[in-house]
Amino acid sequence: MEGARRALERLARLAAERQVPVILMMLGAGSGSRAAARDTARELGFHSVNALPSFRERLVADGVELTREEWRKAYFGRGDLPTELAHRAYADLLFDTLVELEMAPASEG
């Protein structure tokens, strides 16, 4: 975790120099090292987003049963590589987060 903390601190310095906000997206609330990374990111002023609820909602809306097998098939079809649906889910959530934080215009539709 020490190396991850140094990397996040370096990212915070670079982001501050360039006045660029940082958003940490995690799939789950995190425990252990994930929780430590999340807490460090928040401490450094990053925005932290748990993508898990959004991923779940997408499957439920599509009528997919929330089993581990269906989850992996939908979002991580080949090993740990995200599927197109997972990339789309992250992108949608990132955009929604940017709008919420007033860093992007709300879509007109």
Helices and strands as residue ranges (DSSP letters): H 2-18, E 23-26, H 33-43, E 47-50, H 52-61, H 68-75, H 84-100
